[in-house]
């Protein structure tokens, strides 16, 4: 079966094995994710298959997680061997895999001697650790007035996670409001150099930024922003924390997206990672750069039961090794550039923002649309055999596996005009008239 199928085939088989499983999901799973659209049973490479046997080209990769696609043979072999050898041990102990992955990440970052790694289970947990690092820095290095630095700066449109600390760093009001009061001391500022210069002073403990704001629609920071942030944080004694949860580990065609501006002596003080690091196995990490920053968190001041366990770190090593040995950084740049160029040539697509295989494409919303266009395009794409994501009513996000081939990318580009037409018809079709009802009897 090909990665594409017709909308008619999809509709005809909705009330089948998949429909039954989705009914069971609704009965047993907490509804925090809404209603899932598919029950996926297996995958290979960049293709996944649902419970009714239909194939889809996966252009989202579990939201930038499955860097090597699905069931990559070397990744599966390494993780399976580790699971058959040693699983969880707790952090009373360590393992060769944990030590090796930490060393590899520090080497890839070009971190100096005295830098360290903390392993967690997710991006939110990595950012929680960075938040605590900022708090410790604020206490250990008071401001010019002698009082602890109480402010952490984050950016408008930022997304750093949904746990309470990570949510405090996240800007979106709809996410924040139901859970207030959140941890205090966080100030959100516009993502401009001017705002940075206005707000970064001696009261600030840390600035946390994403080099590309993925959840906001793949929004780039202004050119030179990270270099200026590095200058100002050093001048005022604040930490610079770079959230590479979505952009790290090859997603943008570099090991770290921030390395486009920050290398060598200009590295951030902390970098957080997750998503693509495990290639599908849950893992997060915080890198602390240099001995002074690494000394901020001591024994007993932070921890995790599962973080850095042997299977997770084996998965991380496998992912990094395959990316390195198979030249997937260069591949991501080449295929991403082809996707970006192809999208720009399609009528109905507006601005396209592309860094490697992280791509945001603005949609030209049809006149008279009666429903959000982005979700309609996602549904039409799914019916045509493609998994994509909408980060808002008018923006598509693509974050496919780094192993996506040029031929697979072209199948999506070839299908997209028809997908847009289908979605346009769906959001502009007149509402069906209400059926006639007889008058009630007196």
C-alpha positions in Angstrom: 0.0 0.0 0.0 1.3 3.5 -0.8 1.6 6.3 1.7 -1.5 7.9 0.2 -5.1 6.8 -0.1 -8.3 8.5 -1.2 -10.7 10.4 1.1 -13.5 8.0 0.0 -11.5 5.0 1.2 -10.8 6.8 4.5 -14.4 7.7 5.0 -15.8 4.3 4.1 -13.7 2.5 6.7 -14.0 4.9 9.6 -16.5 2.7 11.4 -14.2 -0.3 11.7 -11.5 -1.5 14.0 -10.2 2.0 14.4 -13.6 3.4 15.4 -14.0 0.7 18.0 -10.7 1.5 19.5 -11.3 5.3 19.5 -14.6 4.6 21.4 -12.6 2.7 24.0 -10.1 5.5 24.2 -12.9 8.0 25.0 -14.1 5.7 27.8 -10.8 5.2 29.5 -8.3 8.0 28.7 -8.4 11.5 30.4 -9.5 14.0 27.7 -6.6 16.4 28.0 -5.5 15.7 24.4 -9.0 16.0 22.9 -10.1 13.2 20.6 -7.3 11.5 18.7 -7.9 11.3 14.9 -6.2 7.9 14.4 -5.1 4.7 16.1 -1.6 4.0 14.8 -0.4 0.4 15.1 3.0 0.4 13.5 5.4 2.2 11.2 8.5 1.9 9.1 10.8 4.7 8.1 8.7 7.8 7.5 5.4 5.9 7.0 2.9 4.9 9.8 -0.1 2.6 9.6 -3.4 2.8 11.4 -5.6 0.2 12.9 -7.5 -0.2 9.6 -4.3 -0.8 7.6 -4.0 2.6 5.9 -0.6 4.2 5.4 0.3 7.8 6.0 3.5 9.7 5.3 4.5 11.1 8.7 5.6 14.7 8.3 5.3 15.4 12.0 7.4 12.6 13.5 5.6 12.7 16.9 6.2 16.5 17.0 9.8 16.4 16.1 10.6 13.4 18.2 11.1 10.4 15.8 14.4 11.7 14.3 15.2 8.4 12.7 11.6 7.6 11.7 9.9 4.5 12.9 11.5 1.1 13.7 14.9 2.2 12.5 16.8 -1.2 12.5 20.0 0.0 14.2 18.0 2.0 16.8 15.7 -1.0 17.5 18.7 -3.3 17.9 20.6 -1.1 20.3 17.6 -0.3 22.5 16.3 -4.0 22.4 19.8 -5.2 23.5 19.9 -2.7 26.3 16.4 -3.7 27.5 17.5 -7.3 27.5 20.6 -6.4 29.5 19.8 -3.8 32.1 16.7 -1.6 32.5 16.0 0.8 35.3 18.6 1.2 38.1 17.7 4.6 39.7 20.2 7.4 40.2 21.8 5.7 43.2 23.8 4.1 40.4 25.0 5.0 36.9 25.6 3.1 33.7 28.1 3.2 30.8 25.4 4.4 28.5 24.5 7.4 30.8 28.2 8.4 31.0 28.8 8.0 27.3 25.8 10.0 26.2 26.6 12.9 28.6 30.2 13.0 27.2 28.9 12.9 23.7 26.5 15.7 24.1 29.1 17.9 25.8 31.5 17.2 22.9 28.9 18.0 20.3 28.1 21.3 22.0 31.8 22.2 22.3 31.4 22.7 26.0 34.5 23.5 28.1 35.9 21.4 30.8 33.7 21.6 33.9 30.5 21.4 32.0 27.9 18.7 33.0 24.6 17.1 32.0 21.4 16.4 33.9 19.1 13.8 32.4 15.4 14.0 32.8 12.4 12.4 31.0 11.0 15.2 28.9 11.5 18.7 27.6 9.3 20.2 30.4 11.4 18.5 33.0 14.6 19.7 31.4 13.2 23.3 31.5 12.1 22.8 35.1 15.7 22.0 35.9 16.8 25.2 34.1 14.3 27.2 36.0 15.7 25.9 39.3 19.2 26.7 38.0 18.1 30.2 37.3 16.7 30.5 40.9 19.9 29.2 42.4 21.9 31.7 40.3 19.7 34.5 41.5 20.4 33.7 45.1 24.1 32.9 44.7 24.8 36.0 42.6 22.8 38.9 44.0 22.1 42.0 41.9 23.9 45.3 42.3 21.6 46.2 45.2 22.7 43.1 47.1 19.3 41.4 46.9 18.7 38.1 45.1 17.9 38.4 41.4 14.2 37.6 41.2 13.3 37.9 37.6 13.5 35.4 34.8 12.9 36.8 31.3 11.1 34.7 28.7 9.7 35.7 25.3 6.2 36.4 24.2 4.9 33.5 22.1 7.3 31.2 24.0 6.4 27.6 24.8 8.5 25.7 27.3 6.2 23.0 28.6 3.1 22.4 30.7 4.4 21.5 34.2 3.9 24.4 36.6 7.4 25.9 36.3 7.7 25.4 32.6 4.2 26.8 32.2 5.2 29.9 34.1 7.9 30.4 31.4 5.3 29.7 28.6 3.5 32.8 27.3 0.2 31.6 26.0 -2.6 32.9 28.2 -5.0 30.1 27.3 -2.5 27.6 28.7 -1.7 29.6 31.8 -5.0 31.0 33.0 -6.6 27.8 34.3 -3.7 27.1 36.6 -2.8 30.4 38.1 -1.2 31.4 40.4 1.9 30.1 38.7 5.5 30.4 40.1 6.3 34.1 40.2 9.1 36.2 38.9 8.7 35.5 35.2 8.3 38.4 32.8 7.5 37.9 29.2 8.9 40.4 26.7 8.7 40.9 23.0 11.2 38.9 20.9 13.1 42.0 19.8 16.6 43.3 20.5 15.1 46.6 21.7 13.0 44.8 24.3 16.0 42.8 25.4 18.0 45.9 25.9 15.2 47.6 27.8 14.4 44.8 30.3 17.7 43.0 30.9 19.3 44.6 33.9 20.9 43.6 37.3 17.6 42.3 38.7 17.4 39.5 36.1 18.6 36.0 37.0 18.2 34.4 33.6 16.9 34.8 30.1 15.4 31.7 28.5 14.8 31.6 24.7 14.0 29.1 21.9 16.2 29.8 18.9 13.1 29.0 16.8 9.7 29.2 18.4 8.2 26.0 17.1 4.8 26.0 18.8 4.3 29.6 17.7 4.5 28.6 14.0 8.3 28.1 13.5 9.1 31.8 14.2 12.8 32.8 14.0 14.4 35.2 16.4 15.7 38.4 14.8 19.1 38.0 13.2 21.8 38.6 15.8 19.4 38.3 18.7 21.3 35.4 20.4 24.6 37.2 20.1 23.2 40.3 21.6 21.5 38.2 24.4 24.9 36.7 25.1 26.5 40.1 25.4 23.8 41.5 27.6 23.5 38.6 30.0 27.2 38.6 30.6 27.2 42.3 31.1 24.4 42.2 33.7 25.4 38.9 35.4 22.4 36.8 34.2 22.3 33.3 32.8 21.4 32.7 29.1 19.4 29.5 28.8 18.6 28.2 25.3 15.6 25.8 25.0 16.6 23.4 22.2 13.9 20.9 23.1 12.4 21.0 19.6 15.3 22.4 17.6 18.2 20.3 19.0 19.8 17.0 17.8 19.8 17.7 14.1 16.2 19.1 13.6 17.5 22.3 11.9 20.4 20.6 10.2 22.8 21.4 13.1 23.3 19.6 16.4 22.1 22.8 18.1 20.2 25.5 16.3 21.8 28.1 18.6 25.2 27.2 17.1 24.4 29.4 14.1 25.2 32.3 16.4 26.7 31.0 19.6 29.9 28.8 19.6 33.1 28.5 21.5 33.4 31.1 24.2 29.9 32.4 23.4 28.0 29.3 24.3 24.8 29.7 26.4 25.1 28.9 30.1 22.6 26.1 29.8 20.9 24.2 26.9 17.9 22.0 27.3 17.1 19.1 25.0 14.5 16.4 24.6 12.2 15.3 21.7 14.6 14.1 19.0 17.3 13.1 21.5 15.8 9.7 22.2 14.5 9.0 18.7 11.2 8.1 20.2 12.3 7.0 23.7 11.4 9.5 26.5 14.5 11.5 27.5 15.3 15.1 28.3 18.6 16.7 29.2 20.0 20.0 30.6 23.6 20.9 29.7 25.3 23.3 32.1 28.2 25.1 30.5 31.3 25.6 32.6 32.2 24.8 36.2 30.6 27.9 37.7 27.2 27.2 36.3 27.5 23.5 36.9 28.1 24.2 40.6 24.8 26.0 41.1 22.9 22.7 41.7 24.4 20.4 44.2 23.6 17.0 45.7 19.9 16.8 46.8 18.8 20.0 45.2 17.3 18.4 42.1 16.6 14.9 41.0 14.5 12.3 39.1 13.7 8.6 39.5 13.7 7.6 35.9 16.0 10.2 34.3 19.0 8.9 32.5 18.2 5.3 32.8 20.1 2.8 30.7 17.4 2.2 28.0 16.8 6.0 27.6 20.5 6.8 27.3 21.1 3.9 25.0 18.4 5.3 22.8 20.0 8.7 22.9 23.4 7.2 21.9 21.8 5.2 19.1 20.0 8.3 17.8 23.1 10.5 17.8 25.3 7.8 16.3 23.0 7.1 13.4 22.6 10.9 12.7 26.4 11.2 12.7 27.2 8.1 10.7 24.5 8.5 8.1 25.1 12.2 7.4 21.6 13.2 8.5 22.5 16.8 9.3 23.4 17.5 5.7 20.4 15.4 4.6 18.1 17.5 6.8 19.4 20.7 5.3 19.0 19.4 1.7 15.5 17.9 2.0 14.3 20.8 4.2 15.5 23.3 1.5 13.6 21.3 -1.2 10.4 21.3 0.9 10.8 25.0 1.7 11.3 25.9 -2.0 8.5 23.7 -3.1 6.0 25.1 -0.6 6.8 28.7 -1.7 5.9 27.8 -5.3 2.4 26.5 -4.3 -0.6 28.9 -4.7 -2.4 29.3 -1.4 0.9 29.2 0.6 2.1 32.5 2.1 5.3 33.0 4.0 7.4 29.9 4.6 10.0 29.7 7.5 12.4 26.8 7.2 15.4 25.7 9.2 16.4 22.2 8.2 13.4 20.0 8.6 11.5 22.3 10.9 9.2 24.3 8.6 6.3 26.7 9.2 4.1 27.6 6.3 1.4 30.3 6.5 -1.8 29.6 4.7 -3.8 32.0 2.7 -7.2 31.7 4.4 -10.1 31.5 1.8 -12.5 34.4 1.7 -15.6 33.6 3.6 -14.1 30.7 5.6 -16.6 29.6 8.3 -14.1 27.5 10.2 -10.4 27.6 11.0 -8.5 26.8 7.8 -5.3 25.2 9.4 -7.2 22.3 11.0 -9.2 21.8 7.8 -5.9 21.4 5.9 -4.6 19.0 8.5 -7.8 16.9 8.1 -7.7 17.0 4.3 -4.0 16.0 4.4 -4.8 13.1 6.6 -7.5 11.9 4.3 -5.0 12.1 1.5 -2.4 10.1 3.4 -0.2 12.7 5.1 0.3 13.6 8.7 0.9 17.4 9.2 0.2 19.8 12.1 -1.4 23.2 12.4 0.1 25.5 15.1 -2.8 27.9 14.6 -5.8 28.7 12.4 -3.5 29.7 9.5 -0.1 28.0 9.9 1.1 24.5 9.1 4.1 23.0 10.8 6.2 20.2 9.3 8.8 18.3 11.4 9.3 15.1 9.6 11.9 12.4 10.4 15.4 13.3 9.4 15.4 10.2 7.2 12.6 11.6 5.0 13.7 11.1 1.3 13.5 13.7 -1.4 11.0 11.5 -3.2 8.7 11.3 -0.2 8.9 15.1 0.2 7.9 15.5 -3.4 4.8 13.3 -3.0 3.6 15.7 -0.4 4.3 18.8 -2.5 2.6 17.2 -5.5 -0.5 16.4 -3.4 -0.7 19.7 -1.5 -2.6 21.8 -4.1 -5.5 19.3 -4.1 -5.4 19.1 -0.3 -5.8 22.9 -0.2 -8.7 22.8 -2.6 -10.4 20.1 -0.5 -9.9 22.1 2.7 -11.1 25.3 1.0 -14.3 23.6 0.0 -14.8 22.3 3.5 -14.5 25.7 5.2 -16.5 27.6 2.6 -19.4 25.2 1.9 -22.8 26.6 2.9 -24.3 25.0 6.0 -26.9 22.4 5.3 -30.4 23.7 5.8 -32.2 22.4 8.9 -34.7 19.7 8.1 -38.4 20.8 8.0 -40.2 19.9 11.3 -43.9 19.7 11.6 -45.6 22.1 14.0 -46.3 20.8 17.5 -49.8 19.7 18.2 -51.8 21.9 20.4 
